[in-house]
Amino acid sequence: MNPVSNKTAAVNVDDVCKSYPNVRALNHVSLRVEQGEFFALLGPNGAGKTTLISILAGLTRADSGHAAIMGHDTIADYRDARKNLGVVPQELVYDPFFSVRETLRFQARYYGVPKPDAWIDEILHNLDLTGKANENMRSLSGGMKRRVLVGQALVHKPPVIVLDEPTAGVDVELRQNLWTFIKRLNGEGHTIILTTHYLEEAEALCNRVAMLKNGEIVALDTTANLLRGMSGITVQISADTTPVSWAPRSSAQASGAFGFTLSGYAELESLLAAFREANIAIRELKLGEADLERAFLKLTSHTAVAA
Amino acid sequence: MSAPILGPGFNALFYKECLRFWKVAFQTIVAPVVTTLLYLLIFSHVLESNVKVYDGRVSYTSFLIPGLVMMAVLQNAFANSSSSLIQSKMMRSIIFILLPPITSLEIFCAYVFGAMVRGLCVGLGVWLITFPFVGAAAAVPQQPLWALAFAACGSAIMGTLGLIAGIWSEKFDHLAVFQNFIIMPLTFLSGVFYSIHSLPAFWQSLSHFNPIFYMIDGFRYGFFGIADVSPWRSLAVVAFFVIALSIIAMRMIASGYKLRQ
């Protein structure tokens, strides 16, 4: 279900195309993210996620189509569009001349925030960077630099926050702190758009997901609906053979086991009964539940075959 | 109430540009002052008794000082904007300037004004350190407004040229080409070390096509009230380059040339 409302969309992408030499990065992409959503943008490398984010941020100009942030066109009304957007870039970039606090202060003042220090202190605290506030950016570890990038995106309190792989290189504990902080911001009304390679993060955090492949949206739905579409279970059974009646539905696994995709637990009973009746001993049985990773693989591999 | 032409984005970026060079002042201010002092020591020692300028009305060392001051102003103004931009492009930290709602005019002014501040700081340092060579009375410009006008316009031109070079360059090598094959020859062949009246006719004529010649000649007029060409003509040439280069730089920034994809 797409929760379309009468409110201005946090992000509206309308029929956007973008090509680079020899590559069609985005092909007639349209999507609408509502205010307050926690939205995931997923796709394999080269799917067009970063190009789409760059178009939203005004770093890249679309060949055709329009994009708007909180109703402000990213080209015609770029100043208001950018005021409403905070972006955590994928690349680990920093200015080596300045300390963490100076970096955040400059970023706040670029956006015209008059007295940013109290909010900067809160950001530093939430990103566990208070002790590093006066350290030069060069002296920080990769994970710390990543957190400063997150801070830079939040420093002007934008209603829409885009996080392009924000947890890459960040250790588990700090990743949890970061998500707690981001969830709090989402709870306060900020719209969050996330790209990540950690699909479990998207599954746990995001209400809605768009999956991109080869510059096209191959799925755009609520996380729950996508998982419902994958409501079956997978079963791996280690045995010498498989019952004849189930052979067409089995797939040989690399481990030597037989794999089955079932509609649910009721069908599992039929499968086990078939093994009993055929007098085939089961050495090991493994169950797998639906997750976003399976949905992702299914959708992206399906379009690859279709192409 | 309409928004100011130069808003908070300009203030922050201009301050950042100044703080950037101030944090490494030994490299960006002290080192060029010392290098220029070496030029003064060597050239004044070797040529003071051998070269007559302005028909002997001005000593060679006095003549040399405004040229060296202006050369330091111009080279450092160019170095500031070009190095700041190419570094942020190479390290990709330019994104922090491209993401916020800073206008093209604000970006242009912040980089150029930052370059002017550094150029003028180095020029001031060179000027002050030359006092012992000619005495404070001889070192003070006779017509300071002319000197100030040419120092400001010259640093603005080179700051703008540095901005253009920084945007155009895709790697440090490109910038080195710009610096070593365009800026350096034009500076050295602009009359820093000599009056163009001492040159053969052909080279004298050629010097009139060098915009840096007018910056230095006009600046020198501020010191001595004497110049190779009319200061008004120099000012007209310099003003033309300020406007022309500013238009080019502004168009490059506004179109996102080599900055946005």
Chai-1 contact restraints between the chains, C-beta under 6 A:
chainA,res_idxA,chainB,res_idxB,connection_type,confidence,min_distance_angstrom,max_distance_angstrom,comment,restraint_id
A,A57,B,L99,contact,1.0,0.0,6.0,A-B,restraint_1
A,L59,B,L98,contact,1.0,0.0,6.0,A-B,restraint_2
A,L59,B,R260,contact,1.0,0.0,6.0,A-B,restraint_3
A,T60,B,Q261,contact,1.0,0.0,6.0,A-B,restraint_4
A,R79,B,P101,contact,1.0,0.0,6.0,A-B,restraint_5
A,R82,B,P101,contact,1.0,0.0,6.0,A-B,restraint_6
A,K83,B,P101,contact,1.0,0.0,6.0,A-B,restraint_7
A,V87,B,L99,contact,1.0,0.0,6.0,A-B,restraint_8
A,P89,B,I95,contact,1.0,0.0,6.0,A-B,restraint_9
A,E91,B,R92,contact,1.0,0.0,6.0,A-B,restraint_10
A,V93,B,R92,contact,1.0,0.0,6.0,A-B,restraint_11
A,V93,B,S93,contact,1.0,0.0,6.0,A-B,restraint_12
A,D95,B,S93,contact,1.0,0.0,6.0,A-B,restraint_13
A,F97,B,R20,contact,1.0,0.0,6.0,A-B,restraint_14
A,F97,B,K23,contact,1.0,0.0,6.0,A-B,restraint_15
A,F106,B,A12,contact,1.0,0.0,6.0,A-B,restraint_16
A,F106,B,K16,contact,1.0,0.0,6.0,A-B,restraint_17
A,R109,B,P8,contact,1.0,0.0,6.0,A-B,restraint_18
A,R109,B,A12,contact,1.0,0.0,6.0,A-B,restraint_19
A,Y110,B,G9,contact,1.0,0.0,6.0,A-B,restraint_20
A,Y110,B,A12,contact,1.0,0.0,6.0,A-B,restraint_21
A,Y110,B,P100,contact,1.0,0.0,6.0,A-B,restraint_22
A,Y110,B,I102,contact,1.0,0.0,6.0,A-B,restraint_23
A,Y111,B,P100,contact,1.0,0.0,6.0,A-B,restraint_24
A,G112,B,P8,contact,1.0,0.0,6.0,A-B,restraint_25
